[in-house]
Amino acid sequence: MVRTGWKSRALGWFTLPVAEGYLGVVAIGTASEHSAKEETEATAYVGIRDDATERITCQLCDTKDGGYQRRTAVSPIGYLMPAQRWRQWHVTSVTAAGVAEELTDAVNSCAVPFLRELAGDPLQLIEAARESAAMMQPPGRCRVAVLLARAGRIAEALAFVAESRDKAGDQDAAWAVAERSWTRAFTRWIADNGGADF
């Protein structure tokens, strides 16, 4: 990965600028629970960080910005490859070097073009964020609302926020409390900005 222009970050994490304000992020995930000793299964999770969206989302959710690890949209590499399905590689001491080359090739041939498309198309980025696993958590839904607003789709963003707030209702669960908090913060943010360019 480093030889092809990616910067090595934390163990198994790599970043690559893809456009002004957008950072490509690849995290290598491994699972060895069902593998033989000293063997594992590996895949790559491809993400993009939209700096402006992440700063606003952290502000509205009152959370710390985790930098490159806080991604706006994420997809397993297999779904970006021609077969468009889950893909993992079996890693042993014998196959490790070959797997590293294959993963790097897949990232550069399939993920990088995808990341550049997301950086250049706000609507495609919104859809990618909607499909990310993060949508299961309040910050993920806040992120989608922010992306909609930044794309000029204010009415759609407010409808999405109202739907999120209604689902939380008056429940006491932590997720519901967090949901009500960000939806209130988002509504104030929209009002304070008065339709300005976000």
N, C-alpha and C positions, 0 to 999 in steps of 0.2 A: 504494500500500500504506500509506504513512504517513498519507494523508488518511482512511483507513478504520480507523485505530487501531493499526496495526502499527508497531513501532519498527525503524528502519533500523540495522543493525549493520555488519559488514564488507561489502564490495562484493557486492551481490546477496543478502545475508542479511537476514531480517526475523524479529522475535520478537513474540509476543503471549501474555500469561498467559491460560491457559484454565481453571485451577482452582488451588486452593492446592497448591503443590509441583509443578505441571505447567506447562511452557512450550511453546507452539506455536512451531515453527521452520519457516520457508520459505526454501529456497535456490534461487535462479534459476540454472539451468544453461544454457550455450550451447554449440553445436557448429557450427563453420564449415568443417570439412575438405572437405565436398562442396558448399559454397555458393559463389556468385559473390562477387567482391570486394565488401567492405563490406556483405555480407549474412550472416545466421546463422540457425540454428534455436534456439529457446528453449523451455524447459519449466520447471516448478516441481517441486521435491522437497519434499514435506510431511512434517515430522517432529514428534515430541513428545519432550520431555525430562521424565522422571520423576526429580526431583532426588534423592530417597532412593535409588532403584535405581542411579543413576549414581555416587553417592558410594561405595556399597558395591562396585560393580563395579570402580571404579578402585582401591579398596583391595585387593580380592582379586587383581586382575591386576597390581598394582604399576605403574599407569600414571598419567600426569597427567590431571586432569580438564580437558577443553577447554571447559568452560562450555557455552554454548548450541549450539556446534557438535557436541557429543557428545550424540547423540540416541538415545533408547531404541527408537524404531521410526520407519521412514521409508517413504514410498510416493510414487511419481511421481503427480502430480496427475491424469493421465488415468485412472488406475484408481479414482479417487474420483468421477469424473464419470459421468453416466448411461450413456455407452457402455462404460465400464469397459475401456478399452484405452489403449495408449500414445498420448500426444497431445503434439504440439509445434507451435509457431507460427513461421511464416516472418517474419523481422524484416529490414526495410530502413529506410532513412531515411524512407520514405513511410509504412510500416506500424507503426513503433515505438510511437507514441502509442496507436494502437488496440490493439496487442498488449498493452501495459501495462494498459490498461483491461480487456481480456478476461481476462488472467491474474489480475488483482486480483478481478474478479467471480467467476472460478472458485474462487479460494482462499476467498473469503468465503462463497460459497454451498455449496460442496462440502467443502472442507477443514476449515473451522472446526467445522461440526457433527460431522465425523468425529473431530477432535481432542477435542472435549468428550465424545464417547462413550467414547473411549479413557481419558480421565482419570477417568471415572465407573465403568468396568467393568474390573477387574483381569484377568479372563479374556480379554476382547477385546484388551487390551494385550499379553498373553502371545502370543496368536495373531499380532498385528501384528508383534511382535518376531521371532517365528519366521519370518515371511515377508520380513523385511528382508534386504537384501544383507549386512548385518553378520554374519549367522549363518555366513558363510563363514570368519570369523576367530575366534580364541579369545575375545576380549572379547565378541563377539556371543553366543557360546554361554554364557559366564559370566553375561551379562545375563539370558538366558532362565532359567537356574537360579535366579538371585536373585529374579526376578519370581515364579517358581513358589513359592519359599520364602515370600516376602512375602504370597502369596495363601493360605498355609496348606497348600499341596500339597507337604509336605516329602518324602514317600515318592517322589512323581513327580520332584521335584527331584534327590533322591539317585540315582534310577535314571538320569536324564538325565546326571548327572555321571559315573556309573560307565561309561555308554556312551561318553561323550566321552573318558574316560581310557583305556578299552580300545582305542579307535580310534587313539589316540596310541601305545599300546604302548611299546616301548623305542626308537622311532625317534630319530635325532639331529637331524632337521630342526627349524628354529627354531619352526615352528608347534607341533610335538609337544612340544618343551620348554616352550613357553608353556602348552600345554594341560595338561600334567602339573602345572605350577606352580599354575594357578588352581584346578584340581580339588582339589589338596591343601589349598589355602587355604580353599576353599569348605567342605570337610568339617570343617576345624578351626572355621570360623566357625559352622557349624550346631551342632557339639558345644559350643562356648563359650556359645552363646545358649540352649541347652537348651529349644528349642521356644518361646522368648519371641516376643512380637509384634515382627516386624521392621519 
